[in-house]
Amino acid sequence: MEKQELAEIRNHMGKTQKQLAQLLGISLKAIKSFEQGWRNIPAYIERQVLFLLAAKKALNKNNKPCWEIKKCPMTIRQNCPAWELQVGQLCWFINGTMCQGKVQQDWSEKMKICRKCKVFKSMIPFIGSDDQSS
């Protein structure tokens, strides 16, 4: 996550730097450092910020789950935590999901794929790549 994305998400959520720091359980100084680009944003902060943004949007029960959108075969679904937990709109948040037919080994690799995906973009519409073909 880039510094401008963090500030954009914070503003979209209507939070001050102090309020976001409290939500994340970190210091105000850390938020300022992330937004100024003095410190890299750790994966655990990125995950939590994206989850809070998705929660603010409120999961729409009418949205199709990822396995339907991506037309995953049953053999893939049965090995995917998103299917097992029935959280098809939060597949991007769950580690070990079967993105593009295989498990992604770490958060940064997973997010490279997720940021281009229709499912992620439906939950976090202003973040990520312009390519919605995934």
Number of C-alpha atoms within 10 A of each C-alpha: 19 12 18 13 15 20 19 14 19 18 13 12 14 11 14 14 19 15 14 21 17 12 13 16 10 13 14 17 12 16 24 17 15 20 20 13 13 11 13 14 18 10 14 10 16 17 17 14 19 20 17 18 17 19 11 12 12 10 12 9 8 6 13 13 19 24 23 11 13 15 11 16 11 11 9 17 19 13 16 23 17 24 19 12 10 14 16 21 21 17 24 26 21 16 16 19 23 21 20 13 14 12 14 17 11 11 18 13 10 20 19 12 17 22 21 18 22 18 25 24 18 12 23 17 13 13 17 19 14 11 11 13 7 13
